[in-house]
Amino acid sequence: MLDAKVAIVTGSSRGIGRAIAERLGANGASVIVNYRSDADAAAHVVATIDQSGGRAVAVLADVTDRDELRELFDAAERHYGGLDIVVGNVGIARFGRLVEFTDEDYELIFTTNTRATFRTLREAANRVRDNGRIVVISSVAAAMHGPDSAVYGASKAAGDALVRALAKELGPRGITANSVLPGAVRTDALFEHRPAGVIEGIAARTPLGRIGEPDDIAEIVAFLCSDAARWVSGQALHAGGGMF
Ligand SMILES: NC(=O)c1ccc[n+]([C@@H]2O[C@H](COP(=O)([O-])OP(=O)(O)OC[C@H]3O[C@@H](n4cnc5c(N)ncnc54)[C@H](OP(=O)(O)O)[C@@H]3O)[C@@H](O)[C@H]2O)c1
């Protein structure tokens, strides 16, 4: 389905990014598996993609560093001769009331979620071939405006705005750009930042009765990266089990 397509998935050694990389690889794409620290985890993702019949290489790059981000995109061209799909997945969460947020936490969140997403989109716009696909992993926090997610939600909403405008700039080349807004998803990051009781409460309030799994999000991204989604662009797709 994605045969002859080349994809970069940022932050794909664990969590949602890992599921996306494995899904795109299983669908035939050649995948750049990006990680920041855990080489063994990234190698495991590469091995899983190889076993599913796909092709992948792991590339170390901190996407908050402009030069390393550029080298990540260079790697796609060096290994596979071009680039068709970019999934900007890296993001970090910090929750808390706005009045309690420090300048340092604000900088950390916006450096990763907004500035790195801006630069990822800029590289993607310059490098993705005609009829390519760009997807950013946002969060329902960008649209729900919860009392403990002002800064995180704002950083993700800024990314969504960048994607929507970029979709209009790249449409004439047949390139689509969309964002996906997951609700709570079972990853290391979720359990690091949300106490178990809070996660159970989210599951109870979710119409579909559970939190998300990484594969729930990966399937949506795979659709957006496919030819079947050629008429979907500039959208912010909510993926929270009906909660929002
Ligand atoms: N989990 C949720 O409930 C949830 C809900 C809504 C939205 N999201 C969004 O979904 C995305 C993925 O979240 P997740 O929960 O899957 O995260 P995660 O479990 O913490 O995984 C993070 C991944 O990103 C990599 N990474 C982190 N910082 C990086 C950087 N600066 N440069 C390159 N790679 C980096 C990590 O690699 P290393 O391990 O090598 O550092 C790891 O592979 C984020 O944008 C998040 O905001 C998550």
The ligand as a MOL file (V3000), in Angstrom:
LIG
                    3D

  0  0  0     0  0            999 V3000
M  V30 BEGIN CTAB
M  V30 COUNTS 48 52 0 0 0
M  V30 BEGIN ATOM
M  V30 1 N 0.2790 9.2990 25.6550 0
M  V30 2 C -0.7780 10.1000 25.6610 0
M  V30 3 O -1.7270 9.9350 26.4680 0
M  V30 4 C -0.8730 11.2270 24.6460 0
M  V30 5 C -2.1020 11.9030 24.5310 0
M  V30 6 C -2.2120 12.9360 23.5990 0
M  V30 7 C -1.1300 13.2910 22.8290 0
M  V30 8 N 0.0530 12.6350 22.9710 0 CHG=1
M  V30 9 C 1.1810 13.0420 22.1250 0
M  V30 10 O 1.6630 11.9130 21.4260 0
M  V30 11 C 3.0630 12.0860 21.1650 0
M  V30 12 C 3.8370 10.8460 21.6180 0
M  V30 13 O 3.6240 10.6850 23.0010 0
M  V30 14 P 3.9910 9.3060 23.7590 0
M  V30 15 O 3.0720 9.2420 24.9330 0
M  V30 16 O 4.0280 8.1910 22.8010 0 CHG=-1
M  V30 17 O 5.4800 9.6440 24.2790 0
M  V30 18 P 6.5780 8.6970 24.9570 0
M  V30 19 O 5.9820 7.3940 25.3500 0
M  V30 20 O 7.2260 9.5390 26.0010 0
M  V30 21 O 7.6210 8.4280 23.7670 0
M  V30 22 C 8.4140 9.4800 23.3670 0
M  V30 23 C 9.2320 9.0860 22.1450 0
M  V30 24 O 9.7930 10.2780 21.5920 0
M  V30 25 C 11.2110 10.2070 21.6560 0
M  V30 26 N 11.6720 11.5640 21.9620 0
M  V30 27 C 11.3570 12.3280 23.0280 0
M  V30 28 N 11.9270 13.5350 22.9100 0
M  V30 29 C 12.6080 13.5310 21.7440 0
M  V30 30 C 13.4020 14.4940 21.0530 0
M  V30 31 N 13.6040 15.7210 21.5660 0
M  V30 32 N 13.9530 14.1590 19.8590 0
M  V30 33 C 13.7610 12.9180 19.3360 0
M  V30 34 N 13.0230 11.9640 19.9380 0
M  V30 35 C 12.4570 12.2780 21.1320 0
M  V30 36 C 11.5400 9.1640 22.6980 0
M  V30 37 O 12.8180 8.6100 22.4170 0
M  V30 38 P 13.8700 8.2420 23.5960 0
M  V30 39 O 13.1900 7.2440 24.4890 0
M  V30 40 O 15.0500 7.6790 22.8570 0
M  V30 41 O 14.1360 9.5420 24.3100 0
M  V30 42 C 10.3900 8.1810 22.4760 0
M  V30 43 O 10.6570 7.3630 21.3430 0
M  V30 44 C 3.4710 13.3880 21.8700 0
M  V30 45 O 3.4650 14.4610 20.9470 0
M  V30 46 C 2.3680 13.5770 22.8970 0
M  V30 47 O 2.1980 14.9360 23.2650 0
M  V30 48 C 0.2080 11.6080 23.8630 0
M  V30 END ATOM
M  V30 BEGIN BOND
M  V30 1 1 1 2
M  V30 2 2 2 3
M  V30 3 1 2 4
M  V30 4 1 4 5
M  V30 5 2 4 48
M  V30 6 2 5 6
M  V30 7 1 6 7
M  V30 8 2 7 8
M  V30 9 1 8 9
M  V30 10 1 8 48
M  V30 11 1 9 10
M  V30 12 1 9 46
M  V30 13 1 10 11
M  V30 14 1 11 12
M  V30 15 1 11 44
M  V30 16 1 12 13
M  V30 17 1 13 14
M  V30 18 2 14 15
M  V30 19 1 14 16
M  V30 20 1 14 17
M  V30 21 1 17 18
M  V30 22 2 18 19
M  V30 23 1 18 20
M  V30 24 1 18 21
M  V30 25 1 21 22
M  V30 26 1 22 23
M  V30 27 1 23 24
M  V30 28 1 23 42
M  V30 29 1 24 25
M  V30 30 1 25 26
M  V30 31 1 25 36
M  V30 32 1 26 27
M  V30 33 1 26 35
M  V30 34 2 27 28
M  V30 35 1 28 29
M  V30 36 1 29 30
M  V30 37 2 29 35
M  V30 38 1 30 31
M  V30 39 2 30 32
M  V30 40 1 32 33
M  V30 41 2 33 34
M  V30 42 1 34 35
M  V30 43 1 36 37
M  V30 44 1 36 42
M  V30 45 1 37 38
M  V30 46 2 38 39
M  V30 47 1 38 40
M  V30 48 1 38 41
M  V30 49 1 42 43
M  V30 50 1 44 45
M  V30 51 1 44 46
M  V30 52 1 46 47
M  V30 END BOND
M  V30 END CTAB
M  END
